[in-house]
């Protein structure tokens, strides 16, 4: 029993030790967002840091496509995370549906592959929203998003992610300035789905981002 308790304590300490959170909120957030009504979540830029022996079972093209797929999966999961809080009347703005967001971007020839060629101000203008949510995520394993499951099972590296770093930005649509930067690094069991990872990474974020009611 003592050994079990000690092992649990060490595990808990390890997870806590590798959990890092940094938050920046613009001092002008209240003024710049006073009339905000709609925001959009964009596909995230994902980097999968695989081991050398894992990379032997996958081509660079397959890896890049998996990263693109994960990025769109995180966009969808992030939208759901915001939507859940909107249903609880915690969110002060409406979030544009990802299907609408991606369709509008597609009409401009913008995809997850070239979205970084455009400024946040340009993207917000194309989408007709007051602000855009975008960012990067780095993980050590692919998460379950359709094709990634099959590829992960075949190559033997699909499973629960135990390390992730997210760098989320909310940009003001009018001038492209950073309203919020939420950086979180977590080591520990994050599950094997995009949704579980996003929920863990965004835990307590609603208390810190001013778009949410206190």
LINDAQUI-V817746 format. One record per pair of residues at least 4 apart in sequence whose C-alpha atoms are under 6 Angstrom apart, sorted by the first residue. I is the first residue (numbers start at 1). GAP is how many residues later the second one is. D is the distance in Angstrom with one decimal. If there is no record, write none. Layout:
# LINDAQUI-V817746
i: <I/I>
gap: <GAP/GAP>
d: <D/D>
This chain:
# LINDAQUI-V817746
i: <13/15/15/18/18/19/19/20/20/21/21/22/22/23/23/24/24/25/25/26/28/29/29/30/36/37/38/38/38/38/38/39/39/39/39/39/40/40/40/41/41/42/42/43/43/43/44/44/44/44/45/45/46/46/46/46/46/47/48/48/48/49/50/57/74/77/79/85/85/86/86/90/90/91/92/92/98/99/102/105/106/110/111/120/121/121/124/124/124/130/131/131/131/132/132/133/133/134/134/135/135/135/136/136/137/137/138/138/139/139/141/143/143/143/144/144/148/152/152/152/153/159/160/160/161/161/161/162/162/162/162/163/163/164/164/165/165/166/166/167/167/168/168/169/169/170/170/171/171/171/171/172/172/190/191/198/199/206>
gap: <4/172/173/168/169/166/167/164/165/162/163/160/161/158/159/156/157/154/155/153/4/4/150/4/94/56/55/56/57/91/92/56/90/91/92/93/55/56/92/91/92/33/92/28/29/32/27/90/91/92/26/91/21/25/90/91/92/91/90/91/92/91/90/98/4/118/4/5/6/4/5/122/123/121/119/120/4/4/4/5/4/5/4/56/52/55/4/5/49/43/40/41/42/38/39/36/37/34/35/32/33/34/30/31/28/29/26/27/24/25/20/49/50/51/5/49/4/4/5/6/5/33/31/32/29/30/31/25/26/27/28/23/24/21/22/19/20/17/18/15/16/13/14/11/12/9/10/5/6/7/8/4/5/7/5/4/4/6>
d: <5.9/5.4/5.1/5.7/5.4/5.4/4.4/5.5/5.0/5.7/4.4/6.0/5.0/5.7/4.7/5.5/5.0/5.8/4.6/5.0/6.0/5.9/5.9/5.8/5.5/4.9/5.5/4.7/5.6/5.3/5.7/5.0/5.3/5.6/4.8/5.6/5.6/5.0/4.9/5.9/4.6/5.9/5.3/5.2/4.8/4.8/4.4/5.9/5.3/5.4/5.5/4.7/5.2/5.5/5.7/4.9/5.7/4.7/5.9/5.2/5.6/4.8/5.7/5.6/5.8/5.2/6.0/5.3/5.9/5.5/4.7/5.3/5.0/4.6/5.6/5.9/5.9/6.0/5.9/5.0/5.1/5.7/5.7/5.5/5.0/4.4/5.9/5.3/5.0/4.9/5.5/4.7/4.5/5.6/5.4/5.8/4.5/5.9/5.4/5.5/4.4/5.6/5.8/5.3/5.6/4.4/5.5/5.1/5.8/4.5/5.4/5.3/5.1/5.7/5.3/4.8/5.7/5.8/5.4/4.2/5.6/5.5/4.7/4.1/5.4/5.8/5.8/5.5/4.7/4.8/5.5/5.8/4.4/5.8/5.5/5.8/4.2/5.7/5.3/5.9/4.4/5.6/5.0/5.6/4.6/5.5/5.0/5.5/5.5/4.6/5.4/5.0/5.3/5.2/5.8/5.9/5.9/5.8>
